[in-house]
Amino acid sequence: MTALYILDAEEFGPIADVAATGPEVRERRVGHYRELSSDGSISIDRRATGVRHAVWYSAVAAIRDGQVVQYDKDALRVAPR
């Protein structure tokens, strides 16, 4: 299972909220982080989050059992290894 961790802070909330709407994405709180997990890929469209680039590029705290296949001004995609 692939997991993406985002700090549970107000400025990163929209990113985690959009990620949680993905197909088969599960969300739970782990300490001070929001864990978004899936058996498949996790994709987040930056424009859908409404966050500025500085927040966008500082959102990822950690990834478990996956790899970043796209992280640019348009989207973040984490795929299973």
PDB file of N, CA, C and O in Angstrom:
ATOM      1  N   MET A   1       0.839  -1.169   0.000  1.00  0.00           N
ATOM      2  CA  MET A   1       0.000   0.000   0.000  1.00  0.00           C
ATOM      3  C   MET A   1       0.891   1.242   0.000  1.00  0.00           C
ATOM      4  O   MET A   1       1.806   1.355   0.817  1.00  0.00           O
ATOM      5  N   THR A   2       0.627   2.158  -0.903  1.00  0.00           N
ATOM      6  CA  THR A   2       1.366   3.406  -1.010  1.00  0.00           C
ATOM      7  C   THR A   2       0.748   4.430  -0.072  1.00  0.00           C
ATOM      8  O   THR A   2      -0.476   4.517   0.031  1.00  0.00           O
ATOM      9  N   ALA A   3       1.582   5.208   0.614  1.00  0.00           N
ATOM     10  CA  ALA A   3       1.074   6.250   1.501  1.00  0.00           C
ATOM     11  C   ALA A   3       1.843   7.541   1.291  1.00  0.00           C
ATOM     12  O   ALA A   3       3.056   7.542   1.081  1.00  0.00           O
ATOM     13  N   LEU A   4       1.111   8.632   1.352  1.00  0.00           N
ATOM     14  CA  LEU A   4       1.648   9.979   1.250  1.00  0.00           C
ATOM     15  C   LEU A   4       1.318  10.687   2.550  1.00  0.00           C
ATOM     16  O   LEU A   4       0.174  10.651   3.005  1.00  0.00           O
ATOM     17  N   TYR A   5       2.311  11.330   3.153  1.00  0.00           N
ATOM     18  CA  TYR A   5       2.114  12.036   4.416  1.00  0.00           C
ATOM     19  C   TYR A   5       2.240  13.533   4.195  1.00  0.00           C
ATOM     20  O   TYR A   5       3.213  14.013   3.614  1.00  0.00           O
ATOM     21  N   ILE A   6       1.232  14.265   4.671  1.00  0.00           N
ATOM     22  CA  ILE A   6       1.202  15.712   4.572  1.00  0.00           C
ATOM     23  C   ILE A   6       0.982  16.258   5.984  1.00  0.00           C
ATOM     24  O   ILE A   6       0.109  15.785   6.712  1.00  0.00           O
ATOM     25  N   LEU A   7       1.783  17.258   6.363  1.00  0.00           N
ATOM     26  CA  LEU A   7       1.642  17.867   7.688  1.00  0.00           C
ATOM     27  C   LEU A   7       0.213  18.360   7.874  1.00  0.00           C
ATOM     28  O   LEU A   7      -0.347  19.015   6.995  1.00  0.00           O
ATOM     29  N   ASP A   8      -0.370  18.040   9.026  1.00  0.00           N
ATOM     30  CA  ASP A   8      -1.744  18.446   9.322  1.00  0.00           C
ATOM     31  C   ASP A   8      -1.734  19.898   9.801  1.00  0.00           C
ATOM     32  O   ASP A   8      -1.897  20.183  10.987  1.00  0.00           O
ATOM     33  N   ALA A   9      -1.539  20.805   8.841  1.00  0.00           N
ATOM     34  CA  ALA A   9      -1.531  22.238   9.113  1.00  0.00           C
ATOM     35  C   ALA A   9      -2.501  22.907   8.146  1.00  0.00           C
ATOM     36  O   ALA A   9      -2.734  22.407   7.045  1.00  0.00           O
ATOM     37  N   GLU A  10      -3.056  24.020   8.553  1.00  0.00           N
ATOM     38  CA  GLU A  10      -4.087  24.696   7.774  1.00  0.00           C
ATOM     39  C   GLU A  10      -3.689  24.955   6.323  1.00  0.00           C
ATOM     40  O   GLU A  10      -4.491  24.734   5.415  1.00  0.00           O
ATOM     41  N   GLU A  11      -2.466  25.419   6.095  1.00  0.00           N
ATOM     42  CA  GLU A  11      -2.060  25.758   4.730  1.00  0.00           C
ATOM     43  C   GLU A  11      -1.977  24.542   3.807  1.00  0.00           C
ATOM     44  O   GLU A  11      -2.111  24.683   2.592  1.00  0.00           O
ATOM     45  N   PHE A  12      -1.757  23.350   4.369  1.00  0.00           N
ATOM     46  CA  PHE A  12      -1.680  22.139   3.553  1.00  0.00           C
ATOM     47  C   PHE A  12      -3.013  21.399   3.462  1.00  0.00           C
ATOM     48  O   PHE A  12      -3.125  20.420   2.725  1.00  0.00           O
ATOM     49  N   GLY A  13      -4.006  21.848   4.190  1.00  0.00           N
ATOM     50  CA  GLY A  13      -5.313  21.201   4.209  1.00  0.00           C
ATOM     51  C   GLY A  13      -5.936  20.997   2.847  1.00  0.00           C
ATOM     52  O   GLY A  13      -6.419  19.901   2.561  1.00  0.00           O
ATOM     53  N   PRO A  14      -5.944  22.023   1.981  1.00  0.00           N
ATOM     54  CA  PRO A  14      -6.556  21.831   0.662  1.00  0.00           C
ATOM     55  C   PRO A  14      -5.881  20.737  -0.171  1.00  0.00           C
ATOM     56  O   PRO A  14      -6.541  20.071  -0.969  1.00  0.00           O
ATOM     57  N   ILE A  15      -4.599  20.553   0.008  1.00  0.00           N
ATOM     58  CA  ILE A  15      -3.885  19.520  -0.742  1.00  0.00           C
ATOM     59  C   ILE A  15      -4.341  18.138  -0.285  1.00  0.00           C
ATOM     60  O   ILE A  15      -4.658  17.278  -1.107  1.00  0.00           O
ATOM     61  N   ALA A  16      -4.374  17.931   1.018  1.00  0.00           N
ATOM     62  CA  ALA A  16      -4.826  16.648   1.556  1.00  0.00           C
ATOM     63  C   ALA A  16      -6.301  16.408   1.235  1.00  0.00           C
ATOM     64  O   ALA A  16      -6.702  15.278   0.957  1.00  0.00           O
ATOM     65  N   ASP A  17      -7.105  17.466   1.272  1.00  0.00           N
ATOM     66  CA  ASP A  17      -8.534  17.321   0.960  1.00  0.00           C
ATOM     67  C   ASP A  17      -8.741  16.845  -0.465  1.00  0.00           C
ATOM     68  O   ASP A  17      -9.555  15.955  -0.708  1.00  0.00           O
ATOM     69  N   VAL A  18      -8.015  17.426  -1.413  1.00  0.00           N
ATOM     70  CA  VAL A  18      -8.148  17.015  -2.817  1.00  0.00           C
ATOM     71  C   VAL A  18      -7.631  15.591  -2.991  1.00  0.00           C
ATOM     72  O   VAL A  18      -8.245  14.795  -3.701  1.00  0.00           O
ATOM     73  N   ALA A  19      -6.525  15.267  -2.361  1.00  0.00           N
ATOM     74  CA  ALA A  19      -5.976  13.907  -2.471  1.00  0.00           C
ATOM     75  C   ALA A  19      -6.971  12.877  -1.950  1.00  0.00           C
ATOM     76  O   ALA A  19      -7.103  11.795  -2.522  1.00  0.00           O
ATOM     77  N   ALA A  20      -7.666  13.205  -0.874  1.00  0.00           N
ATOM     78  CA  ALA A  20      -8.603  12.269  -0.253  1.00  0.00           C
ATOM     79  C   ALA A  20      -9.808  11.963  -1.138  1.00  0.00           C
ATOM     80  O   ALA A  20     -10.510  10.981  -0.898  1.00  0.00           O
ATOM     81  N   THR A  21     -10.058  12.783  -2.152  1.00  0.00           N
ATOM     82  CA  THR A  21     -11.192  12.538  -3.043  1.00  0.00           C
ATOM     83  C   THR A  21     -10.844  11.559  -4.161  1.00  0.00           C
ATOM     84  O   THR A  21     -11.716  11.156  -4.931  1.00  0.00           O
ATOM     85  N   GLY A  22      -9.589  11.184  -4.249  1.00  0.00           N
ATOM     86  CA  GLY A  22      -9.163  10.252  -5.299  1.00  0.00           C
ATOM     87  C   GLY A  22      -9.793   8.886  -5.121  1.00  0.00           C
ATOM     88  O   GLY A  22     -10.156   8.496  -4.011  1.00  0.00           O
ATOM     89  N   PRO A  23      -9.923   8.156  -6.229  1.00  0.00           N
ATOM     90  CA  PRO A  23     -10.515   6.812  -6.142  1.00  0.00           C
ATOM     91  C   PRO A  23      -9.668   5.891  -5.262  1.00  0.00           C
ATOM     92  O   PRO A  23      -8.455   5.779  -5.437  1.00  0.00           O
ATOM     93  N   GLU A  24     -10.332   5.245  -4.325  1.00  0.00           N
ATOM     94  CA  GLU A  24      -9.696   4.277  -3.438  1.00  0.00           C
ATOM     95  C   GLU A  24      -8.630   4.869  -2.522  1.00  0.00           C
ATOM     96  O   GLU A  24      -7.782   4.137  -2.013  1.00  0.00           O
ATOM     97  N   VAL A  25      -8.660   6.180  -2.307  1.00  0.00           N
ATOM     98  CA  VAL A  25      -7.711   6.809  -1.379  1.00  0.00           C
ATOM     99  C   VAL A  25      -8.354   6.855   0.005  1.00  0.00           C
ATOM    100  O   VAL A  25      -9.477   7.330   0.172  1.00  0.00           O
ATOM    101  N   ARG A  26      -7.623   6.355   0.979  1.00  0.00           N
ATOM    102  CA  ARG A  26      -8.079   6.361   2.361  1.00  0.00           C
ATOM    103  C   ARG A  26      -7.274   7.401   3.135  1.00  0.00           C
ATOM    104  O   ARG A  26      -6.095   7.625   2.857  1.00  0.00           O
ATOM    105  N   GLU A  27      -7.917   8.023   4.094  1.00  0.00           N
ATOM    106  CA  GLU A  27      -7.238   9.051   4.880  1.00  0.00           C
ATOM    107  C   GLU A  27      -7.379   8.750   6.367  1.00  0.00           C
ATOM    108  O   GLU A  27      -8.421   8.297   6.841  1.00  0.00           O
ATOM    109  N   ARG A  28      -6.293   9.019   7.082  1.00  0.00           N
ATOM    110  CA  ARG A  28      -6.355   8.948   8.546  1.00  0.00           C
ATOM    111  C   ARG A  28      -5.310   9.888   9.120  1.00  0.00           C
ATOM    112  O   ARG A  28      -4.345  10.249   8.446  1.00  0.00           O
ATOM    113  N   ARG A  29      -5.510  10.279  10.360  1.00  0.00           N
ATOM    114  CA  ARG A  29      -4.563  11.137  11.052  1.00  0.00           C
ATOM    115  C   ARG A  29      -3.535  10.248  11.751  1.00  0.00           C
ATOM    116  O   ARG A  29      -3.902   9.285  12.424  1.00  0.00           O
ATOM    117  N   VAL A  30      -2.269  10.565  11.595  1.00  0.00           N
ATOM    118  CA  VAL A  30      -1.178   9.852  12.251  1.00  0.00           C
ATOM    119  C   VAL A  30      -0.302  10.923  12.901  1.00  0.00           C
ATOM    120  O   VAL A  30       0.483  11.590  12.226  1.00  0.00           O
ATOM    121  N   GLY A  31      -0.443  11.077  14.199  1.00  0.00           N
ATOM    122  CA  GLY A  31       0.294  12.144  14.891  1.00  0.00           C
ATOM    123  C   GLY A  31      -0.092  13.490  14.316  1.00  0.00           C
ATOM    124  O   GLY A  31      -1.270  13.844  14.286  1.00  0.00           O
ATOM    125  N   HIS A  32       0.894  14.239  13.861  1.00  0.00           N
ATOM    126  CA  HIS A  32       0.654  15.568  13.297  1.00  0.00           C
ATOM    127  C   HIS A  32       0.563  15.543  11.773  1.00  0.00           C
ATOM    128  O   HIS A  32       0.752  16.570  11.122  1.00  0.00           O
ATOM    129  N   TYR A  33       0.277  14.378  11.208  1.00  0.00           N
ATOM    130  CA  TYR A  33       0.243  14.218   9.758  1.00  0.00           C
ATOM    131  C   TYR A  33      -1.087  13.642   9.290  1.00  0.00           C
ATOM    132  O   TYR A  33      -1.789  12.967  10.043  1.00  0.00           O
ATOM    133  N   ARG A  34      -1.413  13.921   8.048  1.00  0.00           N
ATOM    134  CA  ARG A  34      -2.540  13.274   7.387  1.00  0.00           C
ATOM    135  C   ARG A  34      -1.939  12.232   6.457  1.00  0.00           C
ATOM    136  O   ARG A  34      -1.173  12.561   5.551  1.00  0.00           O
ATOM    137  N   GLU A  35      -2.287  10.988   6.684  1.00  0.00           N
ATOM    138  CA  GLU A  35      -1.804   9.891   5.853  1.00  0.00           C
ATOM    139  C   GLU A  35      -2.863   9.599   4.797  1.00  0.00           C
ATOM    140  O   GLU A  35      -4.022   9.338   5.117  1.00  0.00           O
ATOM    141  N   LEU A  36      -2.450   9.648   3.542  1.00  0.00           N
ATOM    142  CA  LEU A  36      -3.320   9.340   2.415  1.00  0.00           C
ATOM    143  C   LEU A  36      -2.758   8.084   1.777  1.00  0.00           C
ATOM    144  O   LEU A  36      -1.627   8.086   1.292  1.00  0.00           O
ATOM    145  N   SER A  37      -3.534   7.016   1.771  1.00  0.00           N
ATOM    146  CA  SER A  37      -3.008   5.738   1.285  1.00  0.00           C
ATOM    147  C   SER A  37      -3.924   5.146   0.227  1.00  0.00           C
ATOM    148  O   SER A  37      -5.119   5.434   0.167  1.00  0.00           O
ATOM    149  N   SER A  38      -3.316   4.302  -0.608  1.00  0.00           N
ATOM    150  CA  SER A  38      -4.049   3.658  -1.697  1.00  0.00           C
ATOM    151  C   SER A  38      -3.288   2.418  -2.145  1.00  0.00           C
ATOM    152  O   SER A  38      -2.065   2.350  -2.018  1.00  0.00           O
ATOM    153  N   ASP A  39      -4.017   1.442  -2.670  1.00  0.00           N
ATOM    154  CA  ASP A  39      -3.376   0.283  -3.273  1.00  0.00           C
ATOM    155  C   ASP A  39      -2.819   0.640  -4.651  1.00  0.00           C
ATOM    156  O   ASP A  39      -1.953  -0.060  -5.176  1.00  0.00           O
ATOM    157  N   GLY A  40      -3.315   1.723  -5.228  1.00  0.00           N
ATOM    158  CA  GLY A  40      -2.855   2.201  -6.524  1.00  0.00           C
ATOM    159  C   GLY A  40      -2.117   3.516  -6.362  1.00  0.00           C
ATOM    160  O   GLY A  40      -1.467   3.764  -5.346  1.00  0.00           O
ATOM    161  N   SER A  41      -2.229   4.343  -7.372  1.00  0.00           N
ATOM    162  CA  SER A  41      -1.563   5.648  -7.367  1.00  0.00           C
ATOM    163  C   SER A  41      -2.392   6.690  -6.624  1.00  0.00           C
ATOM    164  O   SER A  41      -3.606   6.551  -6.469  1.00  0.00           O
ATOM    165  N   ILE A  42      -1.712   7.729  -6.174  1.00  0.00           N
ATOM    166  CA  ILE A  42      -2.353   8.882  -5.553  1.00  0.00           C
ATOM    167  C   ILE A  42      -2.015  10.077  -6.443  1.00  0.00           C
ATOM    168  O   ILE A  42      -0.842  10.376  -6.669  1.00  0.00           O
ATOM    169  N   SER A  43      -3.040  10.754  -6.944  1.00  0.00           N
ATOM    170  CA  SER A  43      -2.839  11.894  -7.834  1.00  0.00           C
ATOM    171  C   SER A  43      -3.532  13.126  -7.276  1.00  0.00           C
ATOM    172  O   SER A  43      -4.658  13.056  -6.785  1.00  0.00           O
ATOM    173  N   ILE A  44      -2.835  14.259  -7.362  1.00  0.00           N
ATOM    174  CA  ILE A  44      -3.396  15.516  -6.881  1.00  0.00           C
ATOM    175  C   ILE A  44      -3.151  16.581  -7.951  1.00  0.00           C
ATOM    176  O   ILE A  44      -2.014  16.814  -8.361  1.00  0.00           O
ATOM    177  N   ASP A  45      -4.219  17.215  -8.389  1.00  0.00           N
ATOM    178  CA  ASP A  45      -4.132  18.315  -9.349  1.00  0.00           C
ATOM    179  C   ASP A  45      -3.910  19.613  -8.563  1.00  0.00           C
ATOM    180  O   ASP A  45      -4.746  19.979  -7.737  1.00  0.00           O
ATOM    181  N   ARG A  46      -2.808  20.303  -8.805  1.00  0.00           N
ATOM    182  CA  ARG A  46      -2.491  21.509  -8.035  1.00  0.00           C
ATOM    183  C   ARG A  46      -3.568  22.574  -8.178  1.00  0.00           C
ATOM    184  O   ARG A  46      -3.934  23.212  -7.190  1.00  0.00           O
ATOM    185  N   ARG A  47      -4.075  22.776  -9.363  1.00  0.00           N
ATOM    186  CA  ARG A  47      -5.081  23.828  -9.562  1.00  0.00           C
ATOM    187  C   ARG A  47      -6.333  23.559  -8.742  1.00  0.00           C
ATOM    188  O   ARG A  47      -6.977  24.499  -8.277  1.00  0.00           O
ATOM    189  N   ALA A  48      -6.687  22.295  -8.557  1.00  0.00           N
ATOM    190  CA  ALA A  48      -7.868  21.945  -7.766  1.00  0.00           C
ATOM    191  C   ALA A  48      -7.682  22.293  -6.290  1.00  0.00           C
ATOM    192  O   ALA A  48      -8.659  22.497  -5.571  1.00  0.00           O
ATOM    193  N   THR A  49      -6.428  22.359  -5.841  1.00  0.00           N
ATOM    194  CA  THR A  49      -6.167  22.666  -4.432  1.00  0.00           C
ATOM    195  C   THR A  49      -6.259  24.165  -4.146  1.00  0.00           C
ATOM    196  O   THR A  49      -6.586  24.569  -3.030  1.00  0.00           O
ATOM    197  N   GLY A  50      -5.972  24.983  -5.151  1.00  0.00           N
ATOM    198  CA  GLY A  50      -6.007  26.430  -4.960  1.00  0.00           C
ATOM    199  C   GLY A  50      -4.831  26.997  -4.195  1.00  0.00           C
ATOM    200  O   GLY A  50      -4.848  28.170  -3.825  1.00  0.00           O
ATOM    201  N   VAL A  51      -3.804  26.184  -3.947  1.00  0.00           N
ATOM    202  CA  VAL A  51      -2.656  26.686  -3.182  1.00  0.00           C
ATOM    203  C   VAL A  51      -1.605  27.291  -4.109  1.00  0.00           C
ATOM    204  O   VAL A  51      -1.517  26.954  -5.290  1.00  0.00           O
ATOM    205  N   ARG A  52      -0.828  28.179  -3.546  1.00  0.00           N
ATOM    206  CA  ARG A  52       0.251  28.810  -4.301  1.00  0.00           C
ATOM    207  C   ARG A  52       1.432  27.842  -4.408  1.00  0.00           C
ATOM    208  O   ARG A  52       1.512  26.849  -3.686  1.00  0.00           O
ATOM    209  N   HIS A  53       2.341  28.159  -5.324  1.00  0.00           N
ATOM    210  CA  HIS A  53       3.474  27.271  -5.581  1.00  0.00           C
ATOM    211  C   HIS A  53       4.326  27.008  -4.339  1.00  0.00           C
ATOM    212  O   HIS A  53       4.770  25.878  -4.136  1.00  0.00           O
ATOM    213  N   ALA A  54       4.564  28.010  -3.513  1.00  0.00           N
ATOM    214  CA  ALA A  54       5.407  27.817  -2.333  1.00  0.00           C
ATOM    215  C   ALA A  54       4.818  26.767  -1.393  1.00  0.00           C
ATOM    216  O   ALA A  54       5.552  25.945  -0.844  1.00  0.00           O
ATOM    217  N   VAL A  55       3.522  26.789  -1.208  1.00  0.00           N
ATOM    218  CA  VAL A  55       2.863  25.793  -0.354  1.00  0.00           C
ATOM    219  C   VAL A  55       2.878  24.440  -1.052  1.00  0.00           C
ATOM    220  O   VAL A  55       3.157  23.416  -0.428  1.00  0.00           O
ATOM    221  N   TRP A  56       2.578  24.438  -2.340  1.00  0.00           N
ATOM    222  CA  TRP A  56       2.537  23.201  -3.117  1.00  0.00           C
ATOM    223  C   TRP A  56       3.846  22.423  -3.010  1.00  0.00           C
ATOM    224  O   TRP A  56       3.845  21.224  -2.730  1.00  0.00           O
ATOM    225  N   TYR A  57       4.952  23.113  -3.233  1.00  0.00           N
ATOM    226  CA  TYR A  57       6.248  22.427  -3.261  1.00  0.00           C
ATOM    227  C   TYR A  57       6.800  22.088  -1.873  1.00  0.00           C
ATOM    228  O   TYR A  57       7.843  21.443  -1.773  1.00  0.00           O
ATOM    229  N   SER A  58       6.131  22.501  -0.820  1.00  0.00           N
ATOM    230  CA  SER A  58       6.597  22.151   0.525  1.00  0.00           C
ATOM    231  C   SER A  58       5.618  21.227   1.256  1.00  0.00           C
ATOM    232  O   SER A  58       5.727  21.045   2.469  1.00  0.00           O
ATOM    233  N   ALA A  59       4.677  20.654   0.537  1.00  0.00           N
ATOM    234  CA  ALA A  59       3.611  19.866   1.167  1.00  0.00           C
ATOM    235  C   ALA A  59       3.996  18.442   1.546  1.00  0.00           C
ATOM    236  O   ALA A  59       3.491  17.919   2.539  1.00  0.00           O
ATOM    237  N   VAL A  60       4.864  17.810   0.793  1.00  0.00           N
ATOM    238  CA  VAL A  60       5.158  16.389   1.020  1.00  0.00           C
ATOM    239  C   VAL A  60       6.093  16.225   2.212  1.00  0.00           C
ATOM    240  O   VAL A  60       7.217  16.727   2.211  1.00  0.00           O
ATOM    241  N   ALA A  61       5.610  15.512   3.230  1.00  0.00           N
ATOM    242  CA  ALA A  61       6.440  15.232   4.402  1.00  0.00           C
ATOM    243  C   ALA A  61       7.158  13.895   4.243  1.00  0.00           C
ATOM    244  O   ALA A  61       8.320  13.766   4.628  1.00  0.00           O
ATOM    245  N   ALA A  62       6.473  12.896   3.678  1.00  0.00           N
ATOM    246  CA  ALA A  62       7.075  11.568   3.510  1.00  0.00           C
ATOM    247  C   ALA A  62       6.218  10.732   2.567  1.00  0.00           C
ATOM    248  O   ALA A  62       5.048  11.029   2.325  1.00  0.00           O
ATOM    249  N   ILE A  63       6.832   9.689   2.050  1.00  0.00           N
ATOM    250  CA  ILE A  63       6.147   8.719   1.193  1.00  0.00           C
ATOM    251  C   ILE A  63       6.575   7.332   1.657  1.00  0.00           C
ATOM    252  O   ILE A  63       7.752   7.087   1.923  1.00  0.00           O
ATOM    253  N   ARG A  64       5.590   6.418   1.750  1.00  0.00           N
ATOM    254  CA  ARG A  64       5.898   5.043   2.146  1.00  0.00           C
ATOM    255  C   ARG A  64       5.467   4.104   1.024  1.00  0.00           C
ATOM    256  O   ARG A  64       4.359   4.218   0.500  1.00  0.00           O
ATOM    257  N   ASP A  65       6.338   3.189   0.665  1.00  0.00           N
ATOM    258  CA  ASP A  65       6.057   2.154  -0.335  1.00  0.00           C
ATOM    259  C   ASP A  65       5.563   2.723  -1.663  1.00  0.00           C
ATOM    260  O   ASP A  65       4.654   2.172  -2.283  1.00  0.00           O
ATOM    261  N   GLY A  66       6.159   3.812  -2.086  1.00  0.00           N
ATOM    262  CA  GLY A  66       5.800   4.415  -3.357  1.00  0.00           C
ATOM    263  C   GLY A  66       6.923   5.286  -3.868  1.00  0.00           C
ATOM    264  O   GLY A  66       7.959   5.440  -3.222  1.00  0.00           O
ATOM    265  N   GLN A  67       6.703   5.846  -5.023  1.00  0.00           N
ATOM    266  CA  GLN A  67       7.697   6.751  -5.593  1.00  0.00           C
ATOM    267  C   GLN A  67       6.985   7.882  -6.318  1.00  0.00           C
ATOM    268  O   GLN A  67       5.911   7.687  -6.888  1.00  0.00           O
ATOM    269  N   VAL A  68       7.581   9.046  -6.293  1.00  0.00           N
ATOM    270  CA  VAL A  68       7.038  10.197  -6.998  1.00  0.00           C
ATOM    271  C   VAL A  68       7.313  10.017  -8.490  1.00  0.00           C
ATOM    272  O   VAL A  68       8.463   9.867  -8.903  1.00  0.00           O
ATOM    273  N   VAL A  69       6.266  10.032  -9.281  1.00  0.00           N
ATOM    274  CA  VAL A  69       6.428   9.926 -10.734  1.00  0.00           C
ATOM    275  C   VAL A  69       6.136  11.255 -11.423  1.00  0.00           C
ATOM    276  O   VAL A  69       6.464  11.430 -12.596  1.00  0.00           O
ATOM    277  N   GLN A  70       5.527  12.184 -10.709  1.00  0.00           N
ATOM    278  CA  GLN A  70       5.317  13.536 -11.213  1.00  0.00           C
ATOM    279  C   GLN A  70       5.180  14.473 -10.029  1.00  0.00           C
ATOM    280  O   GLN A  70       4.415  14.195  -9.105  1.00  0.00           O
ATOM    281  N   TYR A  71       5.900  15.568 -10.042  1.00  0.00           N
ATOM    282  CA  TYR A  71       5.756  16.610  -9.023  1.00  0.00           C
ATOM    283  C   TYR A  71       6.207  17.903  -9.674  1.00  0.00           C
ATOM    284  O   TYR A  71       7.372  18.293  -9.600  1.00  0.00           O
ATOM    285  N   ASP A  72       5.248  18.555 -10.313  1.00  0.00           N
ATOM    286  CA  ASP A  72       5.546  19.803 -11.000  1.00  0.00           C
ATOM    287  C   ASP A  72       4.422  20.790 -10.725  1.00  0.00           C
ATOM    288  O   ASP A  72       3.603  20.569  -9.833  1.00  0.00           O
ATOM    289  N   LYS A  73       4.379  21.872 -11.482  1.00  0.00           N
ATOM    290  CA  LYS A  73       3.391  22.921 -11.237  1.00  0.00           C
ATOM    291  C   LYS A  73       1.961  22.467 -11.519  1.00  0.00           C
ATOM    292  O   LYS A  73       1.011  23.158 -11.152  1.00  0.00           O
ATOM    293  N   ASP A  74       1.801  21.327 -12.161  1.00  0.00           N
ATOM    294  CA  ASP A  74       0.471  20.844 -12.510  1.00  0.00           C
ATOM    295  C   ASP A  74      -0.078  19.778 -11.578  1.00  0.00           C
ATOM    296  O   ASP A  74      -1.264  19.797 -11.249  1.00  0.00           O
ATOM    297  N   ALA A  75       0.767  18.848 -11.147  1.00  0.00           N
ATOM    298  CA  ALA A  75       0.251  17.718 -10.385  1.00  0.00           C
ATOM    299  C   ALA A  75       1.341  17.029  -9.563  1.00  0.00           C
ATOM    300  O   ALA A  75       2.539  17.167  -9.812  1.00  0.00           O
ATOM    301  N   LEU A  76       0.864  16.288  -8.581  1.00  0.00           N
ATOM    302  CA  LEU A  76       1.704  15.375  -7.805  1.00  0.00           C
ATOM    303  C   LEU A  76       1.110  13.990  -7.996  1.00  0.00           C
ATOM    304  O   LEU A  76      -0.078  13.777  -7.754  1.00  0.00           O
ATOM    305  N   ARG A  77       1.941  13.046  -8.433  1.00  0.00           N
ATOM    306  CA  ARG A  77       1.507  11.658  -8.592  1.00  0.00           C
ATOM    307  C   ARG A  77       2.505  10.759  -7.890  1.00  0.00           C
ATOM    308  O   ARG A  77       3.708  10.815  -8.145  1.00  0.00           O
ATOM    309  N   VAL A  78       1.983   9.932  -7.004  1.00  0.00           N
ATOM    310  CA  VAL A  78       2.790   8.955  -6.293  1.00  0.00           C
ATOM    311  C   VAL A  78       2.263   7.584  -6.698  1.00  0.00           C
ATOM    312  O   VAL A  78       1.076   7.293  -6.554  1.00  0.00           O
ATOM    313  N   ALA A  79       3.162   6.748  -7.204  1.00  0.00           N
ATOM    314  CA  ALA A  79       2.776   5.423  -7.675  1.00  0.00           C
ATOM    315  C   ALA A  79       3.412   4.350  -6.790  1.00  0.00           C
ATOM    316  O   ALA A  79       4.455   4.584  -6.180  1.00  0.00           O
ATOM    317  N   PRO A  80       2.786   3.178  -6.722  1.00  0.00           N
ATOM    318  CA  PRO A  80       3.388   2.069  -5.978  1.00  0.00           C
ATOM    319  C   PRO A  80       4.726   1.688  -6.606  1.00  0.00           C
ATOM    320  O   PRO A  80       4.933   1.864  -7.807  1.00  0.00           O
ATOM    321  N   ARG A  81       5.614   1.175  -5.794  1.00  0.00           N
ATOM    322  CA  ARG A  81       6.914   0.688  -6.301  1.00  0.00           C
ATOM    323  C   ARG A  81       6.758  -0.639  -6.977  1.00  0.00           C
ATOM    324  O   ARG A  81       7.738  -1.203  -7.464  1.00  0.00           O
TER     325      ARG A  81
END
